[in-house]
Amino acid sequence: MEMPFHPICRGLLENMPSAMAHCRMLYRKGEAGDFVFLGVNPAFEKLGLKEPLEKKATELMPGLKESNPELFELCGRVARGGEAESVETFLPPLARWFSIKVYSPRKGHFVAILDDITERRNAET
């Protein structure tokens, strides 16, 4: 989905090394159940997820909700209108560590900015 941006912002999003995804949260019985990818930048596309737009996270990354329930909870809180939050976590479907920053541009939606920190985490162990 094409997102309307000022040309300077578009250039930043298209060229930044961080992966970025705009998502809509899907709630089940009041809980964050899944989310749909509405827009991603080129760095996100390089993560290896095939054609993510309009697909659910659990469809693209089977097992993600089971391995990272705290990530779904965090994104759900933020999408409900909570403050921006950050987390460092390992995503088994991608076999990488990420620093993830999440904020909400409007209720029910969130934007996640992901930085691959695998090398740093491996060096720490």
Secondary structure by P-SEA (a helix, b strand, c coil): cbbbbcaaaaaaaacccbbbbbbbbbbcccccccccccccccccccccccccccccccccccccccccaaaaaaaaaaaaccccbbbbbbbcccccccbbbbbbcccccbbbbbbbaaaaaaaac
